[in-house]
Amino acid sequence: MWTVLLILLVAWVVLSIVGFVFEGLLWLAIIGIVLFVGTLLFGFLRQNARRNRP
C-alpha cells in the first residue's frame, strides 16, 4: 500500500513542479499540491486505522 502512495506522491510533486515552471499551468500546480496533501492524509488515516484495530 505504501508503495502505491509513494508513487502517487511523486506524481503529484512532478505535476506541481511542471505547473510552477510553466506559468500558464499554475492550475496544475494547485491541483498537484491538493492531491499531494490528500494522499498524505489518506495514508496516515489508513495507517492509524490499522493500528487501532483490535
N, C-alpha and C positions, 0 to 999 in steps of 0.2 A: 504494500500500500504506500509506503513512504517513497518508494522508487517512482511511482506514478506522480505523487505530489511534487517531488523534486523536479521531475521533467516538466510538469506544468509551471512550476515557479520559474524555471529557467526560460521557458517560452514567454511568460509574462514579462520578465525582465527584458528580453530581447525586443518584444513589442514596444515596451516603454522607451527603450533607447532609440529605436527606429522613429518613434513618434516625436521624440525631442530633437533628433538630428534633422529631420525634415519638418520645417515649421508648419507646413500645410497639413501635416498629420498629427497635430497636437492632440486631437481627439483620440488617436490611437494610443498615445502615451497615457492619457487619463484612463482609458479602458484597461490598459495593461496594469496600471497601478491598482485599480479597483479589484481586478481579478487576482492580482498577487496577494493583496490583503485578504480577500475572500478565501483563497486557497489555504493561506496560513491559518486562518481561523477555523476552517473546516478540519484541517489536520490536527490542530490542537484539541478541538472539541471531540473528535473521534478518539484520540489518544486518551483523553480524560474519561470518556465513557467506558473504554475498555478497562481502565484501572479501577473504576468504581463498581464494575460488575462483580457480583459475588462468585 
